[in-house]
Every structure is written in structure tokens, then in C-alpha cells.
Amino acid sequence: MSQPIAQATIQVRIVEGHFLIEDDDIDPPTFPAFEEADDWLLTTDDQIAVCSASGEWHVPEALLQRWTTTPPSPGPGWEVHQQRQCHFSSGVLNILNPAREEIFGTFDLETPGSYHVRAHTTDRDRTRRLLDHAATTAGDQPIHGIEKFLIQFWPAPEHPSDHTSTATEPHTPDWLTDVTTLERTTRERRQRAHDAH
């Protein structure tokens, strides 16, 4: 079985609902915005934003891995994932809070360029409920040990005009994809018929 060629486990502190992974050469830093309700992984050139399932003050664990090719499925415990493509100018990544006041750790991709980025996490609804419940007794201490992320990188073809790809949902049944496509096609036909009148 193939193995990652490098990995690091980093404890991050969630204060404003997300944390950042930024290339050391990012210029200028940007402030990402999550536009879709179910979009929790956002990439722009030299930057990744990972949104927590909860806005509570807590410390999730992030395992970052570098692979030479597409990694295999990580197995049970990682029910959800989203995937993007991102270009990194130096390949040296800082993991930090949204205000960029605290660096939790660094991760070296060794080589600059474009990478596939796949982030896995646990069931987000369940994680949110657990964190919200834990917050009622946490007092003035951050919550540990509930949320976790697995973030994997491997080289991607260079596409300067398209560094960011759309999200892909794992295990989407073919029948659901077919139904969604059919519904979209039917709506479009009805709209064209309406416009014609």
C-alpha cells in the first residue's frame, strides 16, 4: 500500500470559525469568504481556508500529508471530503489563524507549483452537536479532541488560468446524479418555454 512521503500533525486553534493554510510567499494576503452553506474548503492562489463545523472556541487536529500521486481512500472515520486545486509560489505552507497573529505550524511541499488539495473530516453535523454540547461545560478553556481534519496534497498539472477547481462530493450515488441532472434539464426547458411566451 502506498504511503505519504511527508506528513505533520498540527493542533490549530479555531477562534473565528476557520483556519488558514498559506504559502510563505503569499502577496498580498487575502481574506476568503465562504459563499455556499456547505462549502467548508476554499482555495485561492497561495491560500487555503478550512472552515470548522462550529464557531465554538476549540482546538481541532489537522493531519497534513504530501503524496506523489492520488492518495487512496483514508478509510472509516472520514465521512466527508471536498477537493480543490491550488497553486503555491514557494511550497512552504504556514498554518495560522485568520488574523495571521499566530502560526500553529509549517508544512513543506518541497516544490512550488499546482497541487490537488483534498480535505477529509468527520460527519460535520455530529461534530457540530458535540462541540456545541461541550461548550456548555468548557468554561474559559478551549475544547480539545472532537474535530479533526486530514488534508492531502499531490502534484497537479499546471493550469495558470484555472488554479481552483470545484468541490467534489464523495460517494455520490449515480442515481442521485442522474435525478439531479434530469431535474435541472426539466427546469431549463420550462424556463425556455416561459421565456418564449
N, C-alpha and C positions, 0 to 999 in steps of 0.2 A: 504493500500500500504506500502511495506517495505521501511525503511529509513536507511541511513548510520548511523553507530554507532559513527562515528567521522568524522569531516571534517575541512578543513582550506583553506582559500583563501589567496594566496601569489602572490605578484607582483614580477615578475622576470625581469631582465634586459638582453636583447639579444644584445650581442656585437660581438660574433664570430659565429653567426648562430644557436646556440643551448644553452641549459642549462642542468645541471646535477642534478640528484637526487641520492644521495649516502648514503649508510649505514655508521653510525658513526664509525663502526669497520672496514671499508674497508682497506685492507693492501695487497700490496701497491696500491695506486690509479693508474688507467689505463687511457689511452686516446683513447676513442672509435672512430671508423671510420665508416661513413655511406657508405656502399658498393653499394647499389642499389639506382637508381634515385628516386624511390617512397618510399623508406624506411625512415621514419621520427621518428620511435621509436626503440631504440636499447637497449638491456639489456645484461649484463654480471652479474656474481655473485656480489652482493652488489652494483650494479650501474645501473642506467637508464639514457640514454641520449635522450632528446627530441629536435628534430630539428624544427626550425621555418620555416614558409613558405617563409621568406625573410631574407636576410642578413642585412637589414637596422637596424639601432640602434633604438630599440623600447622596450616598456615595456608591454608584454602581462600579462594576468591574468591567474593563474593556480589554479583551484579548486581541491584539493586532498580529496578523500573520502576513508574511510575504511568500508567494509561491511563484514557481517558474511557469506553470500552466494552470488551467482551470482547476480549482480545488474540488475534491469530492464532497458530497453532502456531509455535513458535520454530525449527522445522526440525531437521536432523540434529544429533546431539551431545547431545540432551536426551532420553534414552531413558525417563526415569521422571518422573512428576509426581504430586503429591497436591494436593487443593484443599479449602479451608475457607472459612468466613465469619467475620469478626471485627469487633467494634465498637471504635472508637478515640475516646477522650474529647477529645483535642486535635488529633490528626492529625500531631503531631510525634513521630517514632519514633527511639528510641535503639537502636543495635545494640551489644550488650555481652556480656560473658562471664557464665556462670551465677552467679558470686559477686557480680556487679554492681560489681566493683572497677575495671573497665576499659571505657571506651566506645570502640568501634572507629570509630564514625561516626554520623551522623544522617541521616534522610530525612524530608522534609516532604510529607505528603499534601495540604497546603493547607487541607483542610476536615475537621472531625471527622465521625464517623458510621460507618455499617456499610460494609464493603468485602469483596468477594471477594478471597481470597488464594490464588494458585496458585504453587506452588514446583516448579521443574524441577531435575533433577540428572542426572548421568551414571549409567551402569549401576553400581549400588551394590556388587554382588559383585565386579566387576572393580576398582572403586575401592578396596575393602577390601583386596584382594590386593596391589594396587600400593602402598598405604600401609604395609601390614604388611611388605612386602619392603623398601621404602625405609627403614623404621625400623631395620633391622638394620645400616645403614651411616650413619645420620644423626648418631650421636653425641649431643652435647648441643645440637644445633640443630634447630629445628622444620622440618618438611618443607613445601616450597612447590610449588605448581603442579600438583597432582594432582586434588584435589576442587574442584568449582565448583557454584554454585547460581544459578539465575535465579528471582527472587521478584517476582511481578507483582501489582499492586493495581488494582482498578477498583470504582466505586461499586456497592453492593448495596441492595436495598430494606430499609427498617428493619423488623426483626422482634425487638422487645425480648425476647421470651420464647425466642428461638431464634437467638442470635448465632453459634453454632458449628454448622457443617454437617458431614456425614460425608465421609470421603475418597472420591474418585472416581479410579479407575484408568483410564489412557488406553488406547485401542486394545484393549479387551476384546472378543474376538470374540462375535458374537451366539450362536453355537452353544455357547460355553462358559457364557454367561449362562443359556441355556435348560437345559443339563445341570445346572448348579448349582441352579437353581430346582426342577427335577424331583427331584434327589436330596433336597433339603430337604423337598419335599412328601411324598416317599415315607417319609422318616424320621418326619415328623409323623404320618402315617397309621398307621405301625407302632406308634408310641408311644401313640396313642389306643386302638388295638386292645389293646395290652398293658394299659393302664390299665383298660379295660372288664372285663378278666378279673381 
